[in-house]
Amino acid sequence: MDRETLRRQLEFYRDLGIRELRVEPRAQPAQALPRAAAQAEPQPGVRPIPSPNQMTPSLIPMGPDNDSLEVIRQDIGDCKRCRLCEARNRIVFGSGNEQARLVFVGEGPGADEDAQGLPFVGRAGQLLTQMIDGTAAKEGMAIRRGDVYICNVVKCRPPENRTPLPDEMEICGQFLFRQLTVIQPKAIICLGATAAKALLGVKEGITKIRGRWHNWRDIQVMPTYHPSYLLRPYNQNAKREAWEDLKKALHYAYD
Ligand code: SF4
């Protein structure tokens, strides 16, 4: 591996939050393994789902040089890389303009998204559509929801809509990073603290970090509230703030 490839690979692992890399000893020939260990060897094409305690950062291949959204979707396949595969109905990859200047990143699919295989199609999704279409129209911009790209940190619905666990975000985050690297938008809007944490590694709550530009691999990132939070009736101020954040991002991406 040449130095440039190694540098890019290490940068990729750093973005995934991997702080340590272990060098595995070379595999022993199968006949040298104790009988029990040999029987425990995974079958070709079968990936056992590790328990939470077994999950440790593993080396994840970067996207190929000719990466595309289609290649990423093929690589995901019928993914069983984390426990979220167990209760999902459909993998929710993402939708929208594949050359979008603005990408929205949410947390993970909910029940409606899991049923339809599309991101942000439930109540929160309808609010997001209103926010995008309404704000753009008010600002005199000919932008509709179909002009942006929308995806999530994890592609399978967490049970009971719980927050994805760190290892789930780490494993599935590789696909998000590849999607963003392929699309190369001018700006990204993180919808909620989980998306902000996945991309920016921040620990602060969304109220602390929203409304300001951050950076992910030279792409401007604007964290704001998740639409499902805005649906709560007492969040009028948050709604106003989210509209302001969106206005800022739309102008930055499309002016
Ligand atoms: S959440 Fe992501 S990594 Fe986990 S099973 Fe689904 S697609 Fe695979």
Residues whose N, C-alpha, C, O or C-beta is under 5 A from the ligand:
A	BS01	SF4	C79 K80 R81 C82 L84 C85 V154 K155 C156 I171 C172
